[in-house]
Amino acid sequence: MNIFLYLVVIMTWGTTWFGVTLQVNSDVPTAISVAWRFLLAAGLLFAWAMVRGKSLRFPLAYHRNWLLIGIFLFCLNYITVYEGNHYLPSGLVALIFSTITIFVMFNGALLFGKPIVARTLLGSTIGVLGLGVVFSSEFSRLDLSHGLAWDMPLLKGFMWVLLATFIASIGMLTSGKIQARNVPLLQSNAYSMLYGALTTLILAYVMGDKLAFDTSWSYTGSLLFLAFSGSVIGFGAYLKLLNNIGADKAAYANVFTPIIALTISAMFEGYVWTLMNLLGLALIIAGNILVVYKKS
């Protein structure tokens, strides 16, 4: 069952990164696009919950927890990752996000007192080493005769997505802690996404963004795909996996998704494969296998 959930997460999230690129290439402000995505996803989940006769009434303490998850996992995380997509091909964004395994482990130890398992640490380190190999290749293509500048698109995008990864790891750890209390997953996702979307709208208003929508097929099609496949299906499978095996191992699904994302990026964004890229991906896969197939 857990292997099936891994495959669902890898395929849904691996294909959504390019959808994010189609979103950020429109004239709709980043935060507004994030809000539309999770308002739609939350609406689909609430509708499904009502069709199945699930209760939507919960104590106030549940809603406080869902608000916290919404802020980290469905608001700040996505605003920053969408910003990163302005500067990087979608496959590279997915690759940077794979460092979430390290963030989950160390934030889990720092904030939640979770022990760091040596084999999981080794697998994640190998995966991140692979990430370093890939990005060494990317930086080698740049003209660095005047040194690194903070306004370089590659560096700017890298920092935005790294921030998104740190934020997401806190959201995932918080969600894992709450899901351990056997909170209904469907309603939990629905409320968390709703609160994340509403928080995003508030931030958008504070930043001076105006409500906007792009009626083009690329924008509306990618929005529908992201809301249903990436948010409803992908997050549902991921949070179930997180509940089954813990945040550190569940987060490693993010290390496999770049393979799908980079393939799509090569097909539609002109991303160029090199020997160093392939070596880096081989290291990522090796680390992934080491963690996924850990013996209990």
Secondary structure by P-SEA (a helix, b strand, c coil): caaaaaaaaaaaaaaaaaaaaaaaaccccaaaaaaaaaaaaaaaaaaaaaaacccccccaaaaaaaaaaaaccccaaaaaaaaaaacccaaaaaaaacaaaaaaaaaaaaccbbbbbaaaaaaaaaaaaaaaaaaaaaaaacccccccccccaaaaaaaaaaaaaaaaaaaaaaaaaaaaacccaaaaaaaaaaaaaaaaaaaaaaacccbbbbccaaaaaaaaaaaccccaaaaaaaaaaaaccccccccccccaaaaaaaaaaaacccccccaaaaaaaaaaaaaaaacccccc
